[in-house]
Amino acid sequence: MIDYIKKKDRLSLHLKQISTNIWQAEVAVEASLINSIYKQTLKAFQRDTILPGFKKETIPLSYLEENYKSSVTNNIKNYLFKHFILDFLMDEIRNEKITLTNYPRLTNAFIEKNKEATFTFDISVATPLLLKEWKYFIFRAPKRKRYKDLDKQVCIFLKKELTIFKKRNQNEIEEGDWIFFHCELVDNSDQLITNLNKSSFWIKINNKYVKKPFQESLLGKKTGDTFITNKLYWQNEFCPDEESNRYSYKITIKKIAKGNNFYLESFRSAFKLKSKTEVHNKLIEVFSFRNDTSQRKAIIEEVFHLLLSKHRFEIPKHFSVRRQEEIISYLKKRPDYNVYKQNEDFAQQISMLAEKQLKEEILIDQLAYKENISVSSEDLKNYLYFFNNNRLKEFIYFKPIIEKIEESDFPLQTGMLKQYALREKALNEIIYELTR
């Protein structure tokens, strides 16, 4: 049985294999870090709580600790989970080249003052595959349609998008942009709390959500700018009815990915393109359609057909059941869910889709690990760029089900985003090698 421990920045990860495909992951947080956050949380409650007979910010901390214990604890759990726990877990799983098959499932979270905190997860882990030398596989990519009009469409698209992009202020945050920022907890005097780690997030300045206070505060900022805010909201995973914005943070803008338009350098970087002709031909892939399927999607389908024909393996039943739950949960939020559900083969289609997704993800993750492909914040930036334009979205194959990337109003944790960006980078690398 595997027993693995890794420590970093007062966090530690203990992995234990429970059965062939089920592991337990326990992330522990040192008591000194818990005490720092506990103290600040009580002070935040003191600042925000109004009780008859007490002047503002004079309620004894001991009273709050005793009478608001559950709320205080839930806020601390949520803060740790959003800022450190999940990202640390996902980064270490990637570092150890462990192939997850579904989202980690939190089963328990324990927090108490003066004690080490623990977050326990069940994780589903795929059995390692015996990978073959895929670079030598013979691959014939689906051809584009030979309409001259397609070339004209691409030329018009490039000219229009590049013209618009040049007119935008590349160093200033505007509506539609993706922002990568560091986040640090501050006290009630806006001073950094010592010995706390920085956390990092991406957020989209959506037109739909631009009236949100935090998104509004980002508008007009530039890379390197810092500011203090208490308007940063998260959904409270441990008590959805409670507020999760008790804290104040120092925000530092690290990267800006301009929204809505085509960015040539990012496009070249993502696909290793060296000339205008290569850029043109790559764009043709999302302009050329046959039977409502783009050339890009047809290429990907053929790549996975080839790879999976060379690597045959079965998916454990519980992997598929869990993924089906996630797919149905996602579909229920769509207005046409009831229409889908009426189809006689709905359950079978969901089952087939779950198995397809799992096999492709398992294979691409293990190929990425074998080729030592890593993912940086720049790769994440390139990945998110593709969501900014309806035409370019066709290049994205691996999309998170749970995180609402295209409708994001909450900050997105980098740990899960990196997993999808890694898959996309590995897929692009495979296509590049097989088609050159």
Secondary structure as GFF3:
##gff-version 3
##sequence-region A 1 436
A	DSSP	beta_strand	3	8	.	.	.	ID=ss1
A	DSSP	beta_strand	11	17	.	.	.	ID=ss2
A	DSSP	beta_strand	22	29	.	.	.	ID=ss3
A	DSSP	alpha_helix	31	48	.	.	.	ID=ss4
A	DSSP	alpha_helix	61	67	.	.	.	ID=ss5
A	DSSP	alpha_helix	69	80	.	.	.	ID=ss6
A	DSSP	pi_helix	81	85	.	.	.	ID=ss7
A	DSSP	alpha_helix	86	95	.	.	.	ID=ss8
A	DSSP	beta_strand	105	110	.	.	.	ID=ss9
A	DSSP	beta_strand	117	124	.	.	.	ID=ss10
A	DSSP	three_ten_helix	134	136	.	.	.	ID=ss11
A	DSSP	alpha_helix	148	167	.	.	.	ID=ss12
A	DSSP	beta_strand	178	186	.	.	.	ID=ss13
A	DSSP	beta_strand	199	204	.	.	.	ID=ss14
A	DSSP	alpha_helix	213	218	.	.	.	ID=ss15
A	DSSP	beta_strand	226	229	.	.	.	ID=ss16
A	DSSP	beta_strand	248	257	.	.	.	ID=ss17
A	DSSP	alpha_helix	264	271	.	.	.	ID=ss18
A	DSSP	alpha_helix	276	284	.	.	.	ID=ss19
A	DSSP	beta_strand	289	290	.	.	.	ID=ss20
A	DSSP	beta_strand	293	294	.	.	.	ID=ss21
A	DSSP	alpha_helix	295	310	.	.	.	ID=ss22
A	DSSP	alpha_helix	317	331	.	.	.	ID=ss23
A	DSSP	alpha_helix	337	341	.	.	.	ID=ss24
A	DSSP	alpha_helix	346	370	.	.	.	ID=ss25
A	DSSP	alpha_helix	377	385	.	.	.	ID=ss26
A	DSSP	three_ten_helix	386	388	.	.	.	ID=ss27
A	DSSP	three_ten_helix	392	395	.	.	.	ID=ss28
A	DSSP	three_ten_helix	405	407	.	.	.	ID=ss29
A	DSSP	beta_strand	412	413	.	.	.	ID=ss30
A	DSSP	alpha_helix	414	435	.	.	.	ID=ss31
###
